């Protein structure tokens, strides 16, 4: 699909959030010891739209960026990938957010320069209500809600509009403790779970929200919050998909991982793309689990995102099947 075709056809899948430019240290070590960086792209919802596009979906993005060089780099990324930019606002004098990644024995370290970014000034008035109403799916994350009160209001407004018009809402808490207090995070995320159709938390977020420990207990507690479907991500243990009182375990696709940056975003985007095509949540989760695994085999959030043929090829050869686990209720 060309960018021109994406512009002519309304986006079926919309995301609201903050994009950033990524600087990933070329060698392991502390940030201060880094000699050079690979330039890439990040921001959970931006990653999501790229994943959707590479899986053949029509994605569009709602955000604010600066009219600086970093904003231009992001615009060029979306144009190359076929992500609709009709609802991207370029703010005169705005400074688009950036972040740095360092890798060490304890894992990845992220350093962000995003305070006062244009995306933090997202507001309900930036939400394209008609586009949300005609979309098939809207994707929102907790990071969007955490970067500012105005952006949080925009996210809630978008979800409210979507629900009023029958647009599916997928929600990933994507909790970042550095961005807000746990008390506020829990309140906002729990309210969002009531507004979404499909929740996509990981196990750590589920434990924080519910106070439960085992995946099964976490899942049961999340189910009663209101989502029609809960997809609980368990990392190397795969995912649990709860729908209509039944839980299905989708096992992880085994790869040699080198960088987990953006794996959760890849799961979300691949899941959404397949769901809009008509796949069941379990089928979409199988596809998404393979996509998420493949993206960990390269460095950076966007560069290693697999395309649809690669995902399908690995999915066809996957030895892991979904198994019915137990009832949720």
C-alpha positions, 0 to 999 in steps of 0.5 A: 500500500502506498502513502498516497493510497493511505491518504485517500482511504480513511484509517481503519486503526487510529492511535493517540499519543506521543512519538519520539526520536530514539538514540540507541547506544551502539555498544553495551555500557553506561550512557556516559561511556557511549561513543556513538548512537544508532538513530531510530524512532520510538514512542509506543503509539507511533511504534504501534502504527508502524506495526499495523502498517507493516501488517497491511493495515490502514493506520493513522496517528493523532499527535502533536510534534514540533516543526523541528528536524526531529519532527520532520524525521518522524513525518518522513518515517510515517510517510515511508511506512504508509501511516496516515498523518492527516491528524498530526499537528506540527507546532511552530517552535515545538521541540519533539521529544527524544530518548536515549537507550543504554544497555548493561547487565541489568537490562536497558536504561532509558533517558528521556528528554520530553518535558514540554514536548508538543505531544504533552499539549495534546488536548480534547480539541485535537481529537478528530471525532469524525475520524474516530467515529468511522475507524474500526479500532482506536488504540490508547495507552497509559503513557499518553495519559501520563505525560500531561493532564491535557493529554490524559483528557484527550485520551479519555475523550477519544475513548468516549467518542469511540464507544459512542460510535461503536469503534473498538477500543484497545488499551495498553496501560504501558505503565511508566512509574517515572511519569506519574504517581502509582496512586494516580496511575491506578485510578486512571488505568482502572477507569480506562479498563472500564472504557475499553473493549480489549485490555492489553496489560503485562503481568507486572501491571496486572499485579500493580492494579489488582494486588494479586500475584498469580497470572490466573488471579490477576486475569480474573481480577482484571476481567471484572473491571469491564473489558470484553477481552483481556490479553495478559502478557507474560513475556517468555511465558506467552499470553493469556487471552480471556474472552466470554468466560474462557481463558486460552494460553498462547505460548511464546514464539522462541527466538534469540532475543537481543533487544526487547525495546518495543516488543509490547508495542509490536504485540499490540499493533499486530494484534489490532491489525489481525483483529480488524481483519476478522481474526478472533482474539486468540488468533490475533494473539497467536500472530502478535506473539510471533511478531513481538518475538521477531522484533526482539531479534534486532536493536531499536524499537522500529527497525526490527519490526517484522512485516506480514510475510515474515510473521506469517512464515514464522507462524506457519512453522511455529510449534507452539499451539494455544491450549484452553486453560480454565474459565475466567469468572 
